[in-house]
Amino acid sequence: MSDELTTFRLRLRGLVQGVGFREWAIAEAKARKLDGWVRNRRDDTLELVISGSDAAVQDMLRACTQGPDSARVEKIDITREDELPTPGFRRHPTL
């Protein structure tokens, strides 16, 4: 079993603000023991950085395609990140 960490930046488009997505993402990431952060962006998208074991990150990626019940994810842009986030998972201010 590999201890290598996988880190991705996600940009979600659709109905992803005002539906509890940030709180949902924090709870889901913590349940998977992921590091990173989530924030709203002024262009009505949601941005996340998630880092952890490949299996946990892939599971979170799948979960983000749906999000909380009231969300409607239309598109996700995913890029690999080289820089690891600080430990823990938190909310960042809107950018």
Buried (B, 14 or more C-beta within 10 A) or exposed (E): EEEEBBBBBBBBBBBBBEBBBBEBBBEBBEEBEBBBBBBBBEEEBBBBBBBBBEEBBBBBBEBBEEBBEEBEBEEBEEEEBEEEBEEEBBEBEEE
